[in-house]
Amino acid sequence: MIPSTPSFVILTLVLSLLCWGTWANTQKAAGKWRFELYYLDFALGMLLFALLSAFSLGAMGDGFSFEDNLAITGKRQMALAAASGVIFNLGHMLLAGATSLAGLAVAFPLAIGMAMVVSLVWNLVLNPAGSMGVQVGGIVVMLAAIAATALAHRGLKLDVAKGKRPDTGLKGTLLAVFGGVFLGLYSPTLSQSRAGDIGLAPYGALVFFSVGVVFSTLLYSLYFMNLPVQGEAVPLKHYWKKPHSQHVWGLAGGALWSMGALALFTAAAAPKEALAGPAVTLAIQYGSGLLAALCGLLVWKEFAAAPGAVRVKLFLGLALFLAALLISAFGLQMA
């Protein structure tokens, strides 16, 4: 089931934006549930949604079904999709760790902004399109947005410390930025898994991508449990000590992210005459960082007690983030 009209494609991309910009609210809603344990449920929620959609929506429409696609696709394509999930998952777990330290309003602009920078640089080097000069300008503005957001986070941490051991917020900043690097690198591998006549269709790509996420989560979570970014090491047995209702947040977060990914994948597979184009796709895909930051500010009040100068730096960072999105999208649109 693939969108076949321009308006349907835009609606599908908007759905992707909403899902990717709001899934992290489930991590915040989980409260003191450590992100290392939350993420086990998150990965499972991703895979469950991918399988459910593949055997339901993936069997509808006039084209090949999910099973038909698996019958003709190559093992290399399956392996590439799973490998892209492994690469993505390292960046995403670093983002989850940064969120636990710095909140949505800081972690997402830093990570998603850096992911956009890496993606644009990759494309400019290997597959240039549009105006290179304008896109470079967008990259510079996004780097300025990242710097302003990092300074706002530092200012908030120092204000909260007041007389205590100073915390510059460097750990949360670095986790988000390095997470963004990996989030910007998984897409080329995923694209290879979908290329050619025997490439994976959107539903199959999401299933194998999610398999890569689940298996790598078992490795990454054990690492973060034993070498935590915050607090003491947490044993795996703590996963079973919380009530069953606690696990719902991680499962819901994973399902939301997976729904957003499926929306993006299917929009990219639309007929040529219905495609939204790289400019619109980029703006909506990376706009999720801005939406998540707004959730942090408006829903979770993360900077409500921050000094005025700190809030100015953060709002400047968000304004620059939006400007970088628009500039980069315009650069891609230019012939």
C-alpha positions, 0 to 999 in steps of 0.5 A: 500500500503506497501513496499514489497522489501528491496530496497523499504523499504530503499527508504521509510525510506529515505523519512521519514528522508527527511520529518522529517528533513526538515518540520521545515524549514516551521516554519522558513519560516513563519517568525514572525508568532508565533509558537503557531499560526503556530502550529494550521495549522501544526496539521490541515495539519497532519490530512488532509494528513493522511485522504487523504493518507488513502482514496487513498494509503490506498485503494491500494495494495493486503491487507486490505484497510483502511476501512477494517482495521477500521472494524476489529480493536478494540476501545482500539487500536484506543484510544491508537493511539490517546493517543500516538498523545497527548503524542507526541504533547506535546513534538513536541510543546515544540520542536517548541517553542525551535526552535523559541528561539534557531533555528534548529541547536540547538533545533533539536539535543537537542530534537531528541538526548534526544528522542533517549536516552529515547527510548534506555533506555526504550527498554533496560529495557523492551525489550533488544536486541543486545549488551547492553554495546554498546548501553549504550555507544551510550547513553553516547555519545549522552548525551555528544552531548547534553551537547556540543550543549547546551554549544554552544547555551549558548555561542552564546546567551552570545555573542549576548547579549554583554553588554545587559541583559545576556541571557544564552539560558537556556529556549530554551535548557530546552524546547528542552530537555523536548520536547525530553523526550516526543518524546521518550515516545509516541512510545510504546503507538503507538506500542500497538495500532498496535499490534495483529490481530486487531491492526491498520494498518499504515494508520489507525494508522496515522489517529487516531494519527493525531486526537490526535494531533489535539485535544491536539493542541487546549489545548496546543496552548491555554496554550502557547498563554496565557503563552508564551515562548517568548514575550507577550500573543497572542490572538486566534483572531490573527490567522485570521488576517494574509493573507491566504498565511501565513497559507500555511507554517503550513499546508505544515509543518504538511503534510511533517511530516505526510508523514514522519510518514506514510513512517516510519509506512509502512516500519515497516509493510513490510513483514519480509523478506523485513524489514530493521532491528532496526539498520537501522530504528534507524539511519534513524529515529533519523538522522532527528535531524542531517539533521534539524541542517544542514538546520539551519546552511546551509540554515538559517545561524544560527551560521554564526556570532558566534565566532570560539569557539562557532562554534567548540562546535556546530560542536563537538556536531553534530559530537558526535550526528552522532557518537552516532547514529552509535554506537547505531545502531551497538549495536542493530545490534549485536546479 
